Amino acid sequence: MAARGQIQVVYFDYDKSNLRPDARDASTTNAGILQQYPDWRVLIEGHCDERGTEEYNLALGERRANTVRDFYVNYGLDQGRFNTISYGESRPAAPGHDEQAWAQNRRAVTVIQ
């Protein structure tokens, strides 16, 4: 389904779980797509860069996933459609140990199930 490919990754600032303006725009786009397909079940994955302890990053990743879920629910989507999970730093999107890689790893991914 073409709409699945239009779901955007939501990126976060270092050590933050609040939506910055570009993340709010991506979340709005995603919510609009999800609204068109009410039967889709959704998993929201929270991810972090490698800085911080594993325990801290798991908690931060969960806060990020919850932030995106809460945005979708406040948009008017049914909370029962959503599950969240945190992968902390264990599933980086970009290899590397610099700000360019870290910025790509601080994210929440909306996965259609």
PyMOL CGO cylinders between C-alpha atoms (Angstrom):
from pymol import cmd
from pymol.cgo import CYLINDER

trace = [
    CYLINDER, 0.00, 0.00, 0.00, 1.57, 3.30, -1.12, 0.3, 1, 1, 1, 1, 1, 1,
    CYLINDER, 1.57, 3.30, -1.12, 0.46, 5.25, 1.96, 0.3, 1, 1, 1, 1, 1, 1,
    CYLINDER, 0.46, 5.25, 1.96, 2.68, 3.12, 4.20, 0.3, 1, 1, 1, 1, 1, 1,
    CYLINDER, 2.68, 3.12, 4.20, 5.71, 4.44, 2.37, 0.3, 1, 1, 1, 1, 1, 1,
    CYLINDER, 5.71, 4.44, 2.37, 4.68, 8.00, 3.18, 0.3, 1, 1, 1, 1, 1, 1,
    CYLINDER, 4.68, 8.00, 3.18, 4.94, 7.52, 6.96, 0.3, 1, 1, 1, 1, 1, 1,
    CYLINDER, 4.94, 7.52, 6.96, 7.76, 9.75, 8.18, 0.3, 1, 1, 1, 1, 1, 1,
    CYLINDER, 7.76, 9.75, 8.18, 10.36, 9.18, 10.88, 0.3, 1, 1, 1, 1, 1, 1,
    CYLINDER, 10.36, 9.18, 10.88, 10.13, 11.64, 13.77, 0.3, 1, 1, 1, 1, 1, 1,
    CYLINDER, 10.13, 11.64, 13.77, 13.49, 12.99, 14.98, 0.3, 1, 1, 1, 1, 1, 1,
    CYLINDER, 13.49, 12.99, 14.98, 14.39, 14.39, 18.39, 0.3, 1, 1, 1, 1, 1, 1,
    CYLINDER, 14.39, 14.39, 18.39, 17.03, 16.66, 19.88, 0.3, 1, 1, 1, 1, 1, 1,
    CYLINDER, 17.03, 16.66, 19.88, 19.71, 15.25, 22.16, 0.3, 1, 1, 1, 1, 1, 1,
    CYLINDER, 19.71, 15.25, 22.16, 18.32, 13.98, 25.47, 0.3, 1, 1, 1, 1, 1, 1,
    CYLINDER, 18.32, 13.98, 25.47, 14.82, 15.27, 24.60, 0.3, 1, 1, 1, 1, 1, 1,
    CYLINDER, 14.82, 15.27, 24.60, 11.46, 13.63, 24.09, 0.3, 1, 1, 1, 1, 1, 1,
    CYLINDER, 11.46, 13.63, 24.09, 9.41, 16.69, 23.13, 0.3, 1, 1, 1, 1, 1, 1,
    CYLINDER, 9.41, 16.69, 23.13, 8.43, 17.33, 19.52, 0.3, 1, 1, 1, 1, 1, 1,
    CYLINDER, 8.43, 17.33, 19.52, 10.44, 20.04, 17.80, 0.3, 1, 1, 1, 1, 1, 1,
    CYLINDER, 10.44, 20.04, 17.80, 8.73, 21.89, 14.89, 0.3, 1, 1, 1, 1, 1, 1,
    CYLINDER, 8.73, 21.89, 14.89, 9.88, 19.50, 12.14, 0.3, 1, 1, 1, 1, 1, 1,
    CYLINDER, 9.88, 19.50, 12.14, 8.87, 16.51, 14.27, 0.3, 1, 1, 1, 1, 1, 1,
    CYLINDER, 8.87, 16.51, 14.27, 5.44, 18.04, 14.84, 0.3, 1, 1, 1, 1, 1, 1,
    CYLINDER, 5.44, 18.04, 14.84, 5.06, 18.47, 11.05, 0.3, 1, 1, 1, 1, 1, 1,
    CYLINDER, 5.06, 18.47, 11.05, 6.07, 14.84, 10.44, 0.3, 1, 1, 1, 1, 1, 1,
    CYLINDER, 6.07, 14.84, 10.44, 3.69, 13.65, 13.16, 0.3, 1, 1, 1, 1, 1, 1,
    CYLINDER, 3.69, 13.65, 13.16, 0.84, 15.67, 11.66, 0.3, 1, 1, 1, 1, 1, 1,
    CYLINDER, 0.84, 15.67, 11.66, 1.50, 14.12, 8.24, 0.3, 1, 1, 1, 1, 1, 1,
    CYLINDER, 1.50, 14.12, 8.24, 1.59, 10.65, 9.78, 0.3, 1, 1, 1, 1, 1, 1,
    CYLINDER, 1.59, 10.65, 9.78, -1.60, 11.22, 11.77, 0.3, 1, 1, 1, 1, 1, 1,
    CYLINDER, -1.60, 11.22, 11.77, -3.40, 12.32, 8.60, 0.3, 1, 1, 1, 1, 1, 1,
    CYLINDER, -3.40, 12.32, 8.60, -2.37, 9.12, 6.84, 0.3, 1, 1, 1, 1, 1, 1,
    CYLINDER, -2.37, 9.12, 6.84, -3.31, 6.96, 9.83, 0.3, 1, 1, 1, 1, 1, 1,
    CYLINDER, -3.31, 6.96, 9.83, -6.70, 8.67, 9.98, 0.3, 1, 1, 1, 1, 1, 1,
    CYLINDER, -6.70, 8.67, 9.98, -7.42, 7.47, 6.44, 0.3, 1, 1, 1, 1, 1, 1,
    CYLINDER, -7.42, 7.47, 6.44, -6.75, 3.83, 7.43, 0.3, 1, 1, 1, 1, 1, 1,
    CYLINDER, -6.75, 3.83, 7.43, -8.53, 3.25, 10.76, 0.3, 1, 1, 1, 1, 1, 1,
    CYLINDER, -8.53, 3.25, 10.76, -8.01, -0.52, 10.59, 0.3, 1, 1, 1, 1, 1, 1,
    CYLINDER, -8.01, -0.52, 10.59, -4.22, -0.24, 10.68, 0.3, 1, 1, 1, 1, 1, 1,
    CYLINDER, -4.22, -0.24, 10.68, -2.57, -1.37, 13.91, 0.3, 1, 1, 1, 1, 1, 1,
    CYLINDER, -2.57, -1.37, 13.91, 0.51, 0.68, 14.73, 0.3, 1, 1, 1, 1, 1, 1,
    CYLINDER, 0.51, 0.68, 14.73, 3.72, 0.08, 16.67, 0.3, 1, 1, 1, 1, 1, 1,
    CYLINDER, 3.72, 0.08, 16.67, 5.71, 3.16, 17.61, 0.3, 1, 1, 1, 1, 1, 1,
    CYLINDER, 5.71, 3.16, 17.61, 9.38, 2.43, 18.21, 0.3, 1, 1, 1, 1, 1, 1,
    CYLINDER, 9.38, 2.43, 18.21, 11.49, 4.78, 20.32, 0.3, 1, 1, 1, 1, 1, 1,
    CYLINDER, 11.49, 4.78, 20.32, 15.22, 4.97, 19.59, 0.3, 1, 1, 1, 1, 1, 1,
    CYLINDER, 15.22, 4.97, 19.59, 18.24, 6.81, 20.98, 0.3, 1, 1, 1, 1, 1, 1,
    CYLINDER, 18.24, 6.81, 20.98, 21.82, 7.54, 20.06, 0.3, 1, 1, 1, 1, 1, 1,
    CYLINDER, 21.82, 7.54, 20.06, 24.62, 5.66, 21.80, 0.3, 1, 1, 1, 1, 1, 1,
    CYLINDER, 24.62, 5.66, 21.80, 25.28, 8.25, 24.48, 0.3, 1, 1, 1, 1, 1, 1,
    CYLINDER, 25.28, 8.25, 24.48, 23.87, 7.47, 27.91, 0.3, 1, 1, 1, 1, 1, 1,
    CYLINDER, 23.87, 7.47, 27.91, 23.49, 4.20, 29.77, 0.3, 1, 1, 1, 1, 1, 1,
    CYLINDER, 23.49, 4.20, 29.77, 21.43, 1.38, 28.35, 0.3, 1, 1, 1, 1, 1, 1,
    CYLINDER, 21.43, 1.38, 28.35, 18.86, 1.80, 31.12, 0.3, 1, 1, 1, 1, 1, 1,
    CYLINDER, 18.86, 1.80, 31.12, 18.61, 5.57, 30.57, 0.3, 1, 1, 1, 1, 1, 1,
    CYLINDER, 18.61, 5.57, 30.57, 18.27, 5.18, 26.81, 0.3, 1, 1, 1, 1, 1, 1,
    CYLINDER, 18.27, 5.18, 26.81, 15.54, 2.56, 27.14, 0.3, 1, 1, 1, 1, 1, 1,
    CYLINDER, 15.54, 2.56, 27.14, 13.55, 5.00, 29.29, 0.3, 1, 1, 1, 1, 1, 1,
    CYLINDER, 13.55, 5.00, 29.29, 14.23, 7.91, 26.91, 0.3, 1, 1, 1, 1, 1, 1,
    CYLINDER, 14.23, 7.91, 26.91, 13.20, 5.81, 23.91, 0.3, 1, 1, 1, 1, 1, 1,
    CYLINDER, 13.20, 5.81, 23.91, 9.96, 4.93, 25.69, 0.3, 1, 1, 1, 1, 1, 1,
    CYLINDER, 9.96, 4.93, 25.69, 9.26, 8.61, 26.38, 0.3, 1, 1, 1, 1, 1, 1,
    CYLINDER, 9.26, 8.61, 26.38, 9.84, 9.39, 22.70, 0.3, 1, 1, 1, 1, 1, 1,
    CYLINDER, 9.84, 9.39, 22.70, 7.48, 6.64, 21.55, 0.3, 1, 1, 1, 1, 1, 1,
    CYLINDER, 7.48, 6.64, 21.55, 4.87, 7.79, 24.07, 0.3, 1, 1, 1, 1, 1, 1,
    CYLINDER, 4.87, 7.79, 24.07, 5.19, 11.39, 22.88, 0.3, 1, 1, 1, 1, 1, 1,
    CYLINDER, 5.19, 11.39, 22.88, 4.38, 10.37, 19.31, 0.3, 1, 1, 1, 1, 1, 1,
    CYLINDER, 4.38, 10.37, 19.31, 1.53, 8.09, 20.45, 0.3, 1, 1, 1, 1, 1, 1,
    CYLINDER, 1.53, 8.09, 20.45, 0.08, 10.91, 22.56, 0.3, 1, 1, 1, 1, 1, 1,
    CYLINDER, 0.08, 10.91, 22.56, 0.31, 13.27, 19.59, 0.3, 1, 1, 1, 1, 1, 1,
    CYLINDER, 0.31, 13.27, 19.59, -1.68, 10.82, 17.46, 0.3, 1, 1, 1, 1, 1, 1,
    CYLINDER, -1.68, 10.82, 17.46, -4.30, 10.35, 20.18, 0.3, 1, 1, 1, 1, 1, 1,
    CYLINDER, -4.30, 10.35, 20.18, -4.62, 14.13, 20.65, 0.3, 1, 1, 1, 1, 1, 1,
    CYLINDER, -4.62, 14.13, 20.65, -5.07, 14.37, 16.87, 0.3, 1, 1, 1, 1, 1, 1,
    CYLINDER, -5.07, 14.37, 16.87, -8.17, 12.23, 17.34, 0.3, 1, 1, 1, 1, 1, 1,
    CYLINDER, -8.17, 12.23, 17.34, -6.92, 8.72, 16.63, 0.3, 1, 1, 1, 1, 1, 1,
    CYLINDER, -6.92, 8.72, 16.63, -8.02, 5.78, 18.80, 0.3, 1, 1, 1, 1, 1, 1,
    CYLINDER, -8.02, 5.78, 18.80, -5.43, 4.99, 21.47, 0.3, 1, 1, 1, 1, 1, 1,
    CYLINDER, -5.43, 4.99, 21.47, -6.27, 1.29, 21.19, 0.3, 1, 1, 1, 1, 1, 1,
    CYLINDER, -6.27, 1.29, 21.19, -4.58, 1.15, 17.78, 0.3, 1, 1, 1, 1, 1, 1,
    CYLINDER, -4.58, 1.15, 17.78, -1.17, 1.93, 19.20, 0.3, 1, 1, 1, 1, 1, 1,
    CYLINDER, -1.17, 1.93, 19.20, 1.53, -0.03, 20.97, 0.3, 1, 1, 1, 1, 1, 1,
    CYLINDER, 1.53, -0.03, 20.97, 4.90, 1.41, 21.92, 0.3, 1, 1, 1, 1, 1, 1,
    CYLINDER, 4.90, 1.41, 21.92, 8.31, -0.13, 22.42, 0.3, 1, 1, 1, 1, 1, 1,
    CYLINDER, 8.31, -0.13, 22.42, 11.73, 1.27, 23.20, 0.3, 1, 1, 1, 1, 1, 1,
    CYLINDER, 11.73, 1.27, 23.20, 14.86, -0.12, 21.61, 0.3, 1, 1, 1, 1, 1, 1,
    CYLINDER, 14.86, -0.12, 21.61, 17.09, 2.45, 23.30, 0.3, 1, 1, 1, 1, 1, 1,
    CYLINDER, 17.09, 2.45, 23.30, 20.39, 2.51, 21.45, 0.3, 1, 1, 1, 1, 1, 1,
    CYLINDER, 20.39, 2.51, 21.45, 20.23, -1.13, 20.27, 0.3, 1, 1, 1, 1, 1, 1,
    CYLINDER, 20.23, -1.13, 20.27, 18.95, -0.51, 16.72, 0.3, 1, 1, 1, 1, 1, 1,
    CYLINDER, 18.95, -0.51, 16.72, 20.79, 2.46, 15.23, 0.3, 1, 1, 1, 1, 1, 1,
    CYLINDER, 20.79, 2.46, 15.23, 19.61, 3.76, 11.87, 0.3, 1, 1, 1, 1, 1, 1,
    CYLINDER, 19.61, 3.76, 11.87, 23.05, 5.17, 11.10, 0.3, 1, 1, 1, 1, 1, 1,
    CYLINDER, 23.05, 5.17, 11.10, 26.47, 3.77, 11.99, 0.3, 1, 1, 1, 1, 1, 1,
    CYLINDER, 26.47, 3.77, 11.99, 29.03, 6.15, 13.37, 0.3, 1, 1, 1, 1, 1, 1,
    CYLINDER, 29.03, 6.15, 13.37, 30.07, 7.94, 16.49, 0.3, 1, 1, 1, 1, 1, 1,
    CYLINDER, 30.07, 7.94, 16.49, 29.50, 11.58, 15.55, 0.3, 1, 1, 1, 1, 1, 1,
    CYLINDER, 29.50, 11.58, 15.55, 26.66, 14.11, 15.63, 0.3, 1, 1, 1, 1, 1, 1,
    CYLINDER, 26.66, 14.11, 15.63, 25.57, 13.28, 12.08, 0.3, 1, 1, 1, 1, 1, 1,
    CYLINDER, 25.57, 13.28, 12.08, 24.95, 9.63, 13.01, 0.3, 1, 1, 1, 1, 1, 1,
    CYLINDER, 24.95, 9.63, 13.01, 23.56, 10.44, 16.45, 0.3, 1, 1, 1, 1, 1, 1,
    CYLINDER, 23.56, 10.44, 16.45, 20.99, 12.85, 14.97, 0.3, 1, 1, 1, 1, 1, 1,
    CYLINDER, 20.99, 12.85, 14.97, 19.63, 10.07, 12.72, 0.3, 1, 1, 1, 1, 1, 1,
    CYLINDER, 19.63, 10.07, 12.72, 19.44, 7.65, 15.65, 0.3, 1, 1, 1, 1, 1, 1,
    CYLINDER, 19.44, 7.65, 15.65, 17.38, 9.93, 17.94, 0.3, 1, 1, 1, 1, 1, 1,
    CYLINDER, 17.38, 9.93, 17.94, 14.01, 9.02, 16.50, 0.3, 1, 1, 1, 1, 1, 1,
    CYLINDER, 14.01, 9.02, 16.50, 10.59, 7.45, 16.76, 0.3, 1, 1, 1, 1, 1, 1,
    CYLINDER, 10.59, 7.45, 16.76, 9.47, 5.16, 13.96, 0.3, 1, 1, 1, 1, 1, 1,
    CYLINDER, 9.47, 5.16, 13.96, 5.79, 4.52, 13.21, 0.3, 1, 1, 1, 1, 1, 1,
    CYLINDER, 5.79, 4.52, 13.21, 5.45, 0.93, 11.99, 0.3, 1, 1, 1, 1, 1, 1,
    CYLINDER, 5.45, 0.93, 11.99, 2.25, -0.33, 10.39, 0.3, 1, 1, 1, 1, 1, 1,
    CYLINDER, 2.25, -0.33, 10.39, 1.50, -3.89, 11.53, 0.3, 1, 1, 1, 1, 1, 1,
]
cmd.load_cgo(trace, "trace")
